[in-house]
Amino acid sequence: MSSVDTATRKAWWTGEARDRSGRPVCTSASLETADAASRWYGYWDERPFVDRVELTEHIIDRTERVITYDDLPGPGQATTPPELPEGAHTAERFFRFDRGPAVLPTGDCVRRHHAWLIATQQGHIDLSTLRLFEVNLIRYARRIELHDLGASA
């Protein structure tokens, strides 16, 4: 099984207002919409003590695909990260079942968790319906200008 079952993209923005000396005056929390980022930028850009306002766009691309135990790294082997696409900053791969812990970092963790499920949960859940997923996260972060917000949204 090698097809991508789901692919999602999450984008958000952060801002930083700086004074004439380049010191941060205010750093935003996550701004979940382009409109919120634009309004945050406008508010700080109007302040006389702010010399410049910087925006950073953050993106996480998440892909999940159903795999079999044969697709897991062998015993004792590390999980290899996915290839880092151009412009990306980090890439990580982990595994998860459709029920249970959200992150199982290695094939060994998957096998241990599955053994635990068999030992403790048989009769409580139907283990034959459990699906195993490989999850890849690719993270991007880049400085943008205010006019880029329309293209990002």
C-alpha positions in Angstrom: 0.0 0.0 0.0 1.8 3.1 -1.1 -0.9 5.7 -1.9 -1.5 8.7 0.2 -4.7 8.2 2.1 -4.9 11.8 3.4 -3.0 15.0 2.8 -3.7 18.2 4.8 -2.0 21.6 4.9 -2.2 23.9 7.9 -1.0 27.5 7.6 -0.7 30.2 10.2 1.3 33.4 10.6 3.3 35.1 13.3 4.4 38.7 13.5 7.1 40.7 15.1 7.1 44.5 15.5 10.6 46.0 15.9 11.8 49.5 17.1 14.4 51.6 15.4 17.2 49.7 17.2 15.9 46.4 15.8 14.7 45.2 19.2 11.4 43.3 19.3 8.5 45.5 20.7 5.9 42.8 20.3 5.8 39.2 19.0 2.5 37.7 18.2 1.1 34.3 19.1 -0.2 32.2 16.2 -2.4 34.2 13.9 -4.7 31.5 12.4 -6.1 33.5 9.4 -4.6 35.8 6.8 -7.1 38.4 7.9 -5.9 38.2 11.5 -2.3 38.6 10.4 -3.2 41.5 8.2 -5.0 43.3 11.1 -2.1 42.6 13.5 0.3 44.0 11.0 -1.8 47.1 10.4 -2.2 47.8 14.2 1.6 47.7 14.8 2.6 49.4 11.6 0.7 52.5 12.7 2.6 52.8 16.0 5.1 55.7 15.8 7.7 53.8 17.9 7.6 50.8 15.5 10.2 50.9 12.7 9.2 47.7 10.9 6.8 44.8 11.2 7.8 41.4 10.0 5.5 38.5 9.2 6.4 34.8 9.0 4.2 32.2 7.3 4.3 28.8 8.8 3.0 25.7 7.0 2.8 22.0 7.9 2.0 19.5 5.2 0.8 16.3 6.7 0.4 13.1 4.7 -0.9 9.8 6.1 -1.1 6.4 4.4 -2.2 3.0 5.6 0.8 0.6 5.9 1.4 -3.0 6.9 3.9 -4.3 9.5 6.2 -5.2 6.6 6.5 -1.5 5.8 7.9 -0.7 9.2 11.6 -0.3 9.9 13.2 -3.5 11.1 13.9 -4.2 14.8 16.4 -1.8 16.2 16.3 0.4 13.1 15.7 4.1 13.2 12.8 5.7 11.4 14.2 7.5 8.4 12.7 10.9 7.8 11.1 11.7 4.5 13.1 13.6 1.9 13.3 17.3 2.7 11.6 19.2 -0.2 13.0 22.5 -1.4 12.1 25.3 0.9 11.2 23.1 3.8 12.9 23.3 7.2 12.1 20.0 8.8 10.7 16.7 7.8 9.7 13.9 10.2 8.0 10.5 10.0 6.3 8.5 12.7 3.5 5.9 12.9 0.1 5.7 14.6 -2.8 3.4 14.9 -6.3 4.8 14.2 -6.9 4.4 17.9 -4.3 5.0 20.7 -1.2 7.1 20.9 -0.9 9.8 18.3 2.9 9.3 17.8 4.8 6.1 17.7 8.3 7.2 16.6 9.8 3.8 15.6 8.8 0.4 14.3 9.9 -1.0 17.6 7.4 1.3 19.4 4.7 0.1 17.0 5.4 -3.5 17.7 5.6 -3.0 21.5 2.3 -1.1 21.5 0.6 -3.7 19.3 1.9 -6.5 21.7 0.5 -4.5 24.6 -2.9 -4.2 22.9 -3.0 -7.9 22.3 -2.1 -8.6 25.9 -4.4 -6.1 27.6 -7.2 -5.1 25.2 -8.3 -8.3 23.5 -12.0 -8.5 24.1 -12.3 -4.8 24.7 -11.6 -3.7 21.1 -11.6 -5.5 17.8 -7.9 -5.7 17.0 -8.6 -7.0 13.5 -10.0 -3.5 12.6 -6.9 -1.6 13.7 -5.2 0.3 10.9 -1.6 1.4 11.0 -0.6 4.7 9.5 2.7 6.2 8.4 2.6 9.9 9.0 4.9 12.4 7.4 5.1 16.1 8.5 6.9 18.6 6.4 7.4 22.1 8.0 8.0 25.3 6.2 8.6 28.8 7.6 9.4 31.9 5.5 9.3 35.7 5.9 6.6 37.3 3.8 5.5 40.8 3.0 2.0 42.1 3.8 0.9 41.8 0.1 1.9 38.1 0.2 -0.9 37.3 2.6 -3.6 37.3 -0.1 -1.6 34.6 -2.0 -1.1 32.6 1.1 -4.7 32.5 2.3 
